[in-house]
Amino acid sequence: MKSKIKVGLIFGGRSGEHEVSLMSARGIMAAIDRDKYQVVPIGITKEGSWLASGDPLAALASGEPSQSNHAALLAEPSQRGLMRLEDREQDRTIEAVQVSEIDVAFPILHGPYGEDGTVQGLLELAGIPYVGAGVAASAVGMDKVLFKDIMQAHGLPVAPYLALKRRDWEKSPDDMLAYIEAELGYDCFVKPANLGSSVGISKAHDRTELRAALDDAARYDRKLLAEVAVDAREIEVSVLGNDDPIASVPGEVVPCNEFYDYAAKYIEEESELLVPAPIPAAMAQEVRELAVQAYLAIDCAGMARADFLLERSTGKVYINEVNTLPGFTPISMYPKLWEASGVSYTELIDRLIELALERSADKGRSATTYQQPKKG
């Protein structure tokens, strides 16, 4: 009998999106094919401690992580597994005891310290295949400023924006307010550069709101983004694949609030997700093609959700962001779009694990030592 593939599902994390990650993990654990996969749950607390054994998901959800043993992944390929850390009182040392080997990791960490390439770097060092984008694509997809810079370099349309620093805001607030007003005007959005789920995002209609928006965004990141508030419909496309990615049917978000903020996404129930998006076929094809172009431009892998702004007055499409670890609950847009495209939630999980193993095998073909070419 063929042994099951051991999947290390990593969730929680040091992020404002901690709770969203728990919801995604819960959905994956309920839907994954247990005949093919053995799930090894790995929780990360808001303080960054890794948990193993017991029920890390329940421990994090209850706010009592001490009920699970602390653990770690070692950045060392000969120990491809989850290690439980045990205190040795007799000599005041910590002993690492292997809990389980891991064949492939499925990080479902939204936001910093997970979606931004940090955990991906650890998994690379550990030699463990993993679902989703690599270090560089994760970092670029997370950083809204770098992402827009790269989109511009590839000739892909983005709304006018400014890159800002928290240090400059705190040092010369009046100068920054005047700068934003002169370059962008109102209405405008202010966002932390490295965060998701609309955490820290505000729409400013005047100077008073702009000041409050900058204060709020600066709570979450040292880099800030200000951009023109386009009067637009919000269109999203799911992308799946490695070197030959495919795009789903587009969907449309109709927020219950002025924009799709955290409350509209996760708390209030009035927002609508229209799948497929009620847009002309030619426009649907355009956003699908742009989604794949943006995905390839940052060298993404596995999965991503590409978000677009469709300007109401002109019909012009702007790419807003590529989310390399999108929300993955059964009702999140990423799996819903694939379900509408003929791929079920369980099949999607299966395909993502296959892509992770495929990409790891391809990377394994690359030489890691230099050999001087033989002379003819």
C-alpha positions as a Markdown table, in Angstrom:
| # | Residue | x | y | z |
|---|---|---|---|---|
| 1 | Met | 0.0 | 0.0 | 0.0 |
| 2 | Lys | 1.4 | 3.4 | -1.0 |
| 3 | Ser | 2.2 | 5.6 | 2.0 |
| 4 | Lys | 0.4 | 8.9 | 2.4 |
| 5 | Ile | 2.1 | 12.1 | 1.6 |
| 6 | Lys | 2.8 | 14.0 | 4.8 |
| 7 | Val | 1.6 | 17.6 | 4.5 |
| 8 | Gly | 2.8 | 20.2 | 7.0 |
| 9 | Leu | 0.0 | 22.7 | 7.2 |
| 10 | Ile | 1.4 | 25.9 | 8.6 |
| 11 | Phe | -1.1 | 28.5 | 9.9 |
| 12 | Gly | -1.5 | 31.4 | 12.3 |
| 13 | Gly | 1.5 | 33.7 | 12.4 |
| 14 | Arg | 2.8 | 37.1 | 13.5 |
| 15 | Ser | 0.4 | 39.1 | 11.4 |
| 16 | Gly | -2.8 | 41.2 | 11.5 |
| 17 | Glu | -4.3 | 38.4 | 9.4 |
| 18 | His | -3.7 | 35.7 | 12.0 |
| 19 | Glu | -7.4 | 34.9 | 12.4 |
| 20 | Val | -7.9 | 34.8 | 8.6 |
| 21 | Ser | -5.2 | 32.2 | 8.4 |
| 22 | Leu | -6.9 | 30.0 | 11.0 |
| 23 | Met | -10.1 | 30.1 | 8.9 |
| 24 | Ser | -8.2 | 29.1 | 5.8 |
| 25 | Ala | -6.4 | 26.2 | 7.7 |
| 26 | Arg | -9.7 | 25.0 | 9.1 |
| 27 | Gly | -11.2 | 24.8 | 5.6 |
| 28 | Ile | -8.2 | 22.9 | 4.1 |
| 29 | Met | -8.1 | 20.4 | 7.0 |
| 30 | Ala | -11.8 | 19.7 | 6.4 |
| 31 | Ala | -11.5 | 19.2 | 2.6 |
| 32 | Ile | -8.1 | 17.6 | 2.0 |
| 33 | Asp | -8.2 | 14.0 | 0.7 |
| 34 | Arg | -7.3 | 12.0 | 3.7 |
| 35 | Asp | -6.8 | 8.9 | 1.6 |
| 36 | Lys | -3.8 | 10.5 | -0.1 |
| 37 | Tyr | -2.5 | 12.9 | 2.6 |
| 38 | Gln | -1.6 | 12.8 | 6.3 |
| 39 | Val | -1.9 | 16.3 | 7.7 |
| 40 | Val | 0.7 | 17.5 | 10.2 |
| 41 | Pro | -0.8 | 20.7 | 11.7 |
| 42 | Ile | 1.8 | 23.4 | 12.6 |
| 43 | Gly | 0.5 | 26.5 | 14.4 |
| 44 | Ile | 2.4 | 29.7 | 14.9 |
| 45 | Thr | 1.4 | 32.1 | 17.7 |
| 46 | Lys | 1.0 | 35.9 | 17.3 |
| 47 | Glu | 4.4 | 36.1 | 19.1 |
| 48 | Gly | 6.1 | 33.7 | 16.6 |
| 49 | Ser | 6.2 | 30.5 | 18.7 |
| 50 | Trp | 5.7 | 27.3 | 16.7 |
| 51 | Leu | 3.4 | 24.7 | 18.1 |
| 52 | Ala | 3.2 | 20.9 | 17.5 |
| 53 | Ser | 1.3 | 17.9 | 18.8 |
| 54 | Gly | -2.1 | 18.1 | 20.4 |
| 55 | Asp | -4.3 | 20.4 | 18.4 |
| 56 | Pro | -2.4 | 23.6 | 17.4 |
| 57 | Leu | -5.4 | 25.0 | 15.6 |
| 58 | Ala | -7.7 | 24.7 | 18.6 |
| 59 | Ala | -4.9 | 26.0 | 20.8 |
| 60 | Leu | -4.5 | 29.2 | 18.7 |
| 61 | Ala | -8.3 | 29.7 | 18.3 |
| 62 | Ser | -8.8 | 29.5 | 22.1 |
| 63 | Gly | -5.9 | 31.8 | 22.8 |
| 64 | Glu | -4.3 | 29.1 | 25.0 |
| 65 | Pro | -1.3 | 28.1 | 22.9 |
| 66 | Ser | 0.5 | 26.7 | 26.0 |
| 67 | Gln | -1.6 | 23.6 | 25.6 |
| 68 | Ser | 0.6 | 22.6 | 22.7 |
| 69 | Asn | 4.3 | 21.8 | 22.8 |
| 70 | His | 6.7 | 24.3 | 21.2 |
| 71 | Ala | 8.4 | 23.2 | 18.0 |
| 72 | Ala | 10.6 | 24.3 | 15.1 |
| 73 | Leu | 11.7 | 23.5 | 11.6 |
| 74 | Leu | 15.4 | 23.3 | 11.3 |
| 75 | Ala | 17.1 | 25.1 | 8.4 |
| 76 | Glu | 19.0 | 21.9 | 7.7 |
| 77 | Pro | 18.1 | 19.5 | 4.9 |
| 78 | Ser | 19.0 | 16.3 | 6.8 |
| 79 | Gln | 16.3 | 17.0 | 9.3 |
| 80 | Arg | 13.3 | 17.4 | 7.0 |
| 81 | Gly | 10.7 | 17.4 | 9.7 |
| 82 | Leu | 9.0 | 19.1 | 12.6 |
| 83 | Met | 11.0 | 19.1 | 15.7 |
| 84 | Arg | 9.4 | 19.3 | 19.2 |
| 85 | Leu | 11.5 | 21.4 | 21.6 |
| 86 | Glu | 11.7 | 19.9 | 25.1 |
| 87 | Asp | 13.2 | 21.5 | 28.2 |
| 88 | Arg | 15.9 | 19.4 | 29.9 |
| 89 | Glu | 15.7 | 20.7 | 33.5 |
| 90 | Gln | 18.6 | 18.6 | 34.6 |
| 91 | Asp | 21.1 | 20.5 | 32.5 |
| 92 | Arg | 19.1 | 23.5 | 31.5 |
| 93 | Thr | 19.2 | 22.8 | 27.8 |
| 94 | Ile | 16.6 | 22.4 | 25.1 |
| 95 | Glu | 16.4 | 19.1 | 23.2 |
| 96 | Ala | 14.9 | 18.9 | 19.7 |
| 97 | Val | 12.9 | 15.7 | 19.2 |
| 98 | Gln | 11.5 | 14.9 | 15.8 |
| 99 | Val | 7.7 | 14.8 | 15.7 |
| 100 | Ser | 7.2 | 13.9 | 12.1 |
| 101 | Glu | 8.9 | 14.1 | 8.8 |
| 102 | Ile | 7.3 | 16.4 | 6.2 |
| 103 | Asp | 7.1 | 15.6 | 2.5 |
| 104 | Val | 5.6 | 18.9 | 1.5 |
| 105 | Ala | 4.7 | 22.1 | 3.4 |
| 106 | Phe | 1.5 | 24.0 | 2.8 |
| 107 | Pro | 2.0 | 27.5 | 4.4 |
| 108 | Ile | -1.3 | 29.3 | 4.7 |
| 109 | Leu | 0.1 | 32.3 | 6.5 |
| 110 | His | -1.5 | 35.5 | 5.3 |
| 111 | Gly | 0.5 | 38.7 | 5.7 |
| 112 | Pro | 4.0 | 39.4 | 7.1 |
| 113 | Tyr | 6.2 | 36.6 | 8.4 |
| 114 | Gly | 4.6 | 34.0 | 6.1 |
| 115 | Glu | 3.3 | 35.4 | 2.9 |
| 116 | Asp | 6.4 | 37.7 | 2.4 |
| 117 | Gly | 9.0 | 35.1 | 1.7 |
| 118 | Thr | 10.3 | 34.6 | 5.2 |
| 119 | Val | 8.9 | 31.2 | 5.8 |
| 120 | Gln | 9.6 | 30.3 | 2.2 |
| 121 | Gly | 13.3 | 31.0 | 2.8 |
| 122 | Leu | 13.3 | 28.7 | 5.9 |
| 123 | Leu | 11.6 | 26.0 | 3.8 |
| 124 | Glu | 14.2 | 26.4 | 1.1 |
| 125 | Leu | 17.1 | 26.0 | 3.6 |
| 126 | Ala | 15.3 | 23.0 | 5.1 |
| 127 | Gly | 15.0 | 21.4 | 1.7 |
| 128 | Ile | 11.2 | 20.9 | 2.1 |
| 129 | Pro | 9.0 | 21.4 | -1.0 |
| 130 | Tyr | 6.2 | 23.9 | -0.3 |
| 131 | Val | 3.0 | 25.1 | -1.8 |
| 132 | Gly | 3.0 | 28.6 | -3.4 |
| 133 | Ala | 5.4 | 31.2 | -4.6 |
| 134 | Gly | 9.1 | 31.2 | -3.9 |
| 135 | Val | 11.1 | 33.7 | -1.8 |
| 136 | Ala | 11.4 | 36.5 | -4.4 |
| 137 | Ala | 7.8 | 36.3 | -5.8 |
| 138 | Ser | 6.4 | 36.2 | -2.2 |
| 139 | Ala | 8.3 | 39.3 | -1.2 |
| 140 | Val | 7.4 | 41.2 | -4.3 |
| 141 | Gly | 3.7 | 40.2 | -4.1 |
| 142 | Met | 3.6 | 41.3 | -0.5 |
| 143 | Asp | 5.3 | 44.7 | -1.0 |
| 144 | Lys | 2.7 | 46.8 | -2.8 |
| 145 | Val | 5.3 | 49.4 | -3.8 |
| 146 | Leu | 7.8 | 46.9 | -5.3 |
| 147 | Phe | 4.9 | 45.1 | -7.0 |
| 148 | Lys | 3.6 | 48.3 | -8.7 |
| 149 | Asp | 7.2 | 49.2 | -9.7 |
| 150 | Ile | 7.6 | 45.9 | -11.4 |
| 151 | Met | 4.2 | 46.1 | -13.1 |
| 152 | Gln | 5.2 | 49.5 | -14.6 |
| 153 | Ala | 8.5 | 48.0 | -15.7 |
| 154 | His | 6.5 | 45.3 | -17.6 |
| 155 | Gly | 4.1 | 47.8 | -19.2 |
| 156 | Leu | 1.1 | 46.6 | -17.1 |
| 157 | Pro | -1.4 | 49.3 | -16.1 |
| 158 | Val | -1.5 | 50.5 | -12.5 |
| 159 | Ala | -3.2 | 53.5 | -10.9 |
| 160 | Pro | -1.0 | 56.5 | -10.1 |
| 161 | Tyr | 0.7 | 56.0 | -6.7 |
| 162 | Leu | 3.4 | 57.3 | -4.3 |
| 163 | Ala | 5.9 | 55.4 | -2.2 |
| 164 | Leu | 6.2 | 56.8 | 1.3 |
| 165 | Lys | 8.1 | 56.1 | 4.5 |
| 166 | Arg | 6.8 | 56.2 | 8.1 |
| 167 | Arg | 10.0 | 58.0 | 9.2 |
| 168 | Asp | 9.3 | 60.9 | 6.8 |
| 169 | Trp | 5.6 | 61.0 | 7.9 |
| 170 | Glu | 6.6 | 61.2 | 11.6 |
| 171 | Lys | 9.4 | 63.8 | 10.9 |
| 172 | Ser | 7.6 | 66.1 | 8.4 |
| 173 | Pro | 3.8 | 65.4 | 8.4 |
| 174 | Asp | 2.8 | 68.7 | 6.8 |
| 175 | Asp | 5.2 | 68.3 | 4.0 |
| 176 | Met | 4.0 | 64.8 | 3.3 |
| 177 | Leu | 0.3 | 65.9 | 3.3 |
| 178 | Ala | 1.1 | 68.6 | 0.9 |
| 179 | Tyr | 3.1 | 66.2 | -1.3 |
| 180 | Ile | 0.2 | 63.7 | -1.6 |
| 181 | Glu | -2.3 | 66.4 | -2.2 |
| 182 | Ala | -0.2 | 67.9 | -5.0 |
| 183 | Glu | 0.6 | 64.6 | -6.7 |
| 184 | Leu | -2.6 | 62.6 | -6.2 |
| 185 | Gly | -5.3 | 64.9 | -4.8 |
| 186 | Tyr | -8.5 | 63.5 | -3.4 |
| 187 | Asp | -9.9 | 60.9 | -3.1 |
| 188 | Cys | -7.0 | 58.7 | -2.4 |
| 189 | Phe | -6.2 | 55.5 | -0.6 |
| 190 | Val | -3.4 | 55.0 | 2.0 |
| 191 | Lys | -2.1 | 51.5 | 2.7 |
| 192 | Pro | 0.7 | 49.8 | 4.6 |
| 193 | Ala | 3.0 | 48.4 | 1.9 |
| 194 | Asn | 3.3 | 45.0 | 3.4 |
| 195 | Leu | -0.1 | 43.7 | 4.7 |
| 196 | Gly | -3.2 | 42.2 | 3.3 |
| 197 | Ser | -6.9 | 41.6 | 4.0 |
| 198 | Ser | -7.4 | 45.4 | 3.9 |
| 199 | Val | -5.8 | 45.8 | 7.3 |
| 200 | Gly | -4.6 | 49.4 | 7.8 |
| 201 | Ile | -6.2 | 50.7 | 4.6 |
| 202 | Ser | -8.2 | 53.9 | 4.6 |
| 203 | Lys | -9.8 | 56.1 | 2.0 |
| 204 | Ala | -9.2 | 59.8 | 2.5 |
| 205 | His | -11.6 | 62.5 | 1.1 |
| 206 | Asp | -9.8 | 65.5 | 2.7 |
| 207 | Arg | -6.8 | 66.5 | 4.7 |
| 208 | Thr | -8.2 | 65.4 | 8.1 |
| 209 | Glu | -9.0 | 61.9 | 6.8 |
| 210 | Leu | -5.6 | 61.8 | 5.1 |
| 211 | Arg | -3.8 | 62.5 | 8.3 |
| 212 | Ala | -5.7 | 59.8 | 10.1 |
| 213 | Ala | -5.1 | 57.4 | 7.3 |
| 214 | Leu | -1.4 | 57.9 | 7.4 |
| 215 | Asp | -1.3 | 57.5 | 11.2 |
| 216 | Asp | -3.3 | 54.2 | 10.9 |
| 217 | Ala | -1.2 | 52.7 | 8.0 |
| 218 | Ala | 2.0 | 53.7 | 9.9 |
| 219 | Arg | 1.0 | 51.5 | 12.8 |
| 220 | Tyr | 1.6 | 48.4 | 10.6 |
| 221 | Asp | 4.6 | 49.1 | 8.4 |
| 222 | Arg | 7.6 | 51.4 | 7.8 |
| 223 | Lys | 6.7 | 51.6 | 4.1 |
| 224 | Leu | 3.4 | 53.2 | 3.0 |
| 225 | Leu | 1.6 | 53.5 | -0.3 |
| 226 | Ala | -0.7 | 56.3 | -1.4 |
| 227 | Glu | -2.7 | 55.9 | -4.6 |
| 228 | Val | -5.5 | 57.6 | -6.5 |
| 229 | Ala | -8.9 | 56.2 | -5.5 |
| 230 | Val | -10.2 | 55.1 | -8.9 |
| 231 | Asp | -14.0 | 54.9 | -9.1 |
| 232 | Ala | -14.0 | 51.3 | -10.1 |
| 233 | Arg | -15.6 | 47.9 | -10.0 |
| 234 | Glu | -13.3 | 45.3 | -8.2 |
| 235 | Ile | -12.6 | 42.3 | -10.4 |
| 236 | Glu | -10.6 | 39.3 | -9.3 |
| 237 | Val | -9.0 | 36.4 | -11.1 |
| 238 | Ser | -7.5 | 33.2 | -9.6 |
| 239 | Val | -4.3 | 31.9 | -11.2 |
| 240 | Leu | -3.0 | 28.3 | -10.9 |
| 241 | Gly | 0.3 | 26.8 | -12.1 |
| 242 | Asn | 4.0 | 27.1 | -12.3 |
| 243 | Asp | 5.7 | 27.9 | -15.6 |
| 244 | Asp | 2.5 | 27.5 | -17.6 |
| 245 | Pro | -0.2 | 29.1 | -15.4 |
| 246 | Ile | -3.9 | 29.2 | -16.2 |
| 247 | Ala | -6.5 | 31.7 | -15.1 |
| 248 | Ser | -10.0 | 31.1 | -13.8 |
| 249 | Val | -13.2 | 32.9 | -14.7 |
| 250 | Pro | -13.2 | 36.4 | -13.3 |
| 251 | Gly | -15.3 | 37.3 | -10.3 |
| 252 | Glu | -16.5 | 40.7 | -9.0 |
| 253 | Val | -16.6 | 42.0 | -5.4 |
| 254 | Val | -19.4 | 44.3 | -4.5 |
| 255 | Pro | -18.5 | 45.6 | -1.1 |
| 256 | Cys | -21.1 | 46.6 | 1.4 |
| 257 | Asn | -18.9 | 49.5 | 2.5 |
| 258 | Glu | -17.4 | 52.3 | 0.5 |
| 259 | Phe | -14.5 | 49.9 | -0.3 |
| 260 | Tyr | -13.7 | 46.3 | 0.5 |
| 261 | Asp | -12.3 | 46.8 | 3.9 |
| 262 | Tyr | -11.6 | 44.2 | 6.6 |
| 263 | Ala | -15.1 | 44.4 | 8.1 |
| 264 | Ala | -16.7 | 44.0 | 4.6 |
| 265 | Lys | -14.6 | 40.9 | 4.0 |
| 266 | Tyr | -14.8 | 39.1 | 7.2 |
| 267 | Ile | -17.4 | 40.6 | 9.6 |
| 268 | Glu | -20.4 | 42.1 | 7.9 |
| 269 | Glu | -22.4 | 39.8 | 5.6 |
| 270 | Glu | -23.8 | 42.3 | 3.1 |
| 271 | Ser | -20.9 | 42.2 | 0.6 |
| 272 | Glu | -21.5 | 40.2 | -2.6 |
| 273 | Leu | -19.2 | 38.0 | -4.6 |
| 274 | Leu | -20.5 | 37.7 | -8.1 |
| 275 | Val | -19.1 | 34.6 | -9.9 |
| 276 | Pro | -18.6 | 34.9 | -12.8 |
| 277 | Ala | -18.3 | 38.6 | -13.0 |
| 278 | Pro | -21.0 | 40.3 | -15.1 |
| 279 | Ile | -18.6 | 41.8 | -17.6 |
| 280 | Pro | -18.4 | 41.4 | -21.4 |
| 281 | Ala | -16.5 | 38.3 | -22.7 |
| 282 | Ala | -13.7 | 40.5 | -24.3 |
| 283 | Met | -13.1 | 42.2 | -20.9 |
| 284 | Ala | -13.1 | 38.9 | -19.1 |
| 285 | Gln | -10.5 | 37.6 | -21.5 |
| 286 | Glu | -8.4 | 40.8 | -21.0 |
| 287 | Val | -8.3 | 40.5 | -17.2 |
| 288 | Arg | -7.5 | 36.8 | -17.5 |
| 289 | Glu | -4.5 | 37.6 | -19.8 |
| 290 | Leu | -3.3 | 40.4 | -17.5 |
| 291 | Ala | -3.5 | 38.1 | -14.5 |
| 292 | Val | -1.2 | 35.6 | -16.1 |
| 293 | Gln | 1.2 | 38.3 | -17.3 |
| 294 | Ala | 1.4 | 39.8 | -13.8 |
| 295 | Tyr | 1.9 | 36.3 | -12.3 |
| 296 | Leu | 4.7 | 35.5 | -14.7 |
| 297 | Ala | 6.3 | 39.0 | -14.2 |
| 298 | Ile | 7.0 | 38.3 | -10.6 |
| 299 | Asp | 7.9 | 34.6 | -11.2 |
| 300 | Cys | 5.0 | 33.4 | -9.1 |
| 301 | Ala | 4.3 | 29.7 | -8.6 |
| 302 | Gly | 1.5 | 27.5 | -7.3 |
| 303 | Met | -1.3 | 30.0 | -6.8 |
| 304 | Ala | -2.2 | 33.6 | -6.6 |
| 305 | Arg | -5.2 | 35.9 | -6.9 |
| 306 | Ala | -4.9 | 38.9 | -9.2 |
| 307 | Asp | -7.1 | 41.9 | -8.2 |
| 308 | Phe | -8.1 | 44.5 | -10.8 |
| 309 | Leu | -9.8 | 47.9 | -10.8 |
| 310 | Leu | -12.3 | 48.4 | -13.7 |
| 311 | Glu | -12.8 | 52.1 | -14.0 |
| 312 | Arg | -16.5 | 52.9 | -14.4 |
| 313 | Ser | -16.2 | 55.9 | -16.6 |
| 314 | Thr | -13.7 | 54.7 | -19.1 |
| 315 | Gly | -13.7 | 50.9 | -18.9 |
| 316 | Lys | -9.9 | 51.0 | -18.3 |
| 317 | Val | -8.4 | 48.1 | -16.3 |
| 318 | Tyr | -5.7 | 48.6 | -13.7 |
| 319 | Ile | -4.0 | 45.8 | -11.9 |
| 320 | Asn | -4.1 | 46.4 | -8.2 |
| 321 | Glu | -2.2 | 43.5 | -6.7 |
| 322 | Val | -1.3 | 39.9 | -6.9 |
| 323 | Asn | -1.9 | 38.1 | -3.6 |
| 324 | Thr | 0.4 | 35.1 | -3.5 |
| 325 | Leu | -1.3 | 33.4 | -0.5 |
| 326 | Pro | -5.0 | 34.5 | -0.8 |
| 327 | Gly | -7.7 | 33.6 | 1.6 |
| 328 | Phe | -8.4 | 29.9 | 1.3 |
| 329 | Thr | -11.6 | 29.3 | 3.2 |
| 330 | Pro | -14.3 | 27.4 | 1.2 |
| 331 | Ile | -16.1 | 30.7 | 0.7 |
| 332 | Ser | -13.0 | 32.8 | -0.2 |
| 333 | Met | -12.8 | 34.2 | -3.8 |
| 334 | Tyr | -9.8 | 32.1 | -4.8 |
| 335 | Pro | -11.4 | 28.7 | -4.4 |
| 336 | Lys | -14.8 | 29.9 | -5.4 |
| 337 | Leu | -13.5 | 31.1 | -8.8 |
| 338 | Trp | -11.9 | 27.8 | -9.4 |
| 339 | Glu | -15.0 | 26.0 | -8.4 |
| 340 | Ala | -16.9 | 28.1 | -11.1 |
| 341 | Ser | -14.1 | 27.1 | -13.5 |
| 342 | Gly | -14.6 | 23.3 | -12.9 |
| 343 | Val | -12.1 | 22.7 | -10.1 |
| 344 | Ser | -13.5 | 21.7 | -6.7 |
| 345 | Tyr | -12.0 | 22.8 | -3.4 |
| 346 | Thr | -10.6 | 19.3 | -2.7 |
| 347 | Glu | -9.2 | 19.0 | -6.2 |
| 348 | Leu | -7.6 | 22.5 | -5.9 |
| 349 | Ile | -5.7 | 21.4 | -2.7 |
| 350 | Asp | -4.6 | 18.3 | -4.5 |
| 351 | Arg | -3.3 | 20.2 | -7.5 |
| 352 | Leu | -1.4 | 22.7 | -5.4 |
| 353 | Ile | 0.4 | 20.0 | -3.6 |
| 354 | Glu | 1.3 | 18.4 | -7.0 |
| 355 | Leu | 2.6 | 21.7 | -8.2 |
| 356 | Ala | 4.7 | 22.1 | -5.1 |
| 357 | Leu | 6.4 | 18.7 | -5.6 |
| 358 | Glu | 6.8 | 19.4 | -9.4 |
| 359 | Arg | 8.5 | 22.7 | -8.8 |
| 360 | Ser | 10.8 | 21.2 | -6.1 |
| 361 | Ala | 11.8 | 18.4 | -8.5 |
| 362 | Asp | 12.6 | 21.0 | -11.2 |
| 363 | Lys | 14.7 | 23.0 | -8.8 |
| 364 | Gly | 16.5 | 19.9 | -7.7 |
| 365 | Arg | 17.9 | 19.6 | -11.3 |
| 366 | Ser | 20.0 | 22.7 | -10.8 |
| 367 | Ala | 23.6 | 22.3 | -9.9 |
| 368 | Thr | 24.7 | 23.6 | -6.5 |
| 369 | Thr | 28.5 | 23.2 | -7.0 |
| 370 | Tyr | 30.6 | 24.6 | -9.8 |
| 371 | Gln | 32.3 | 22.3 | -12.2 |
| 372 | Gln | 34.6 | 23.7 | -14.8 |
| 373 | Pro | 33.4 | 22.8 | -18.3 |
| 374 | Lys | 35.5 | 20.1 | -20.0 |
| 375 | Lys | 37.6 | 21.4 | -22.9 |
| 376 | Gly | 36.8 | 20.0 | -26.3 |
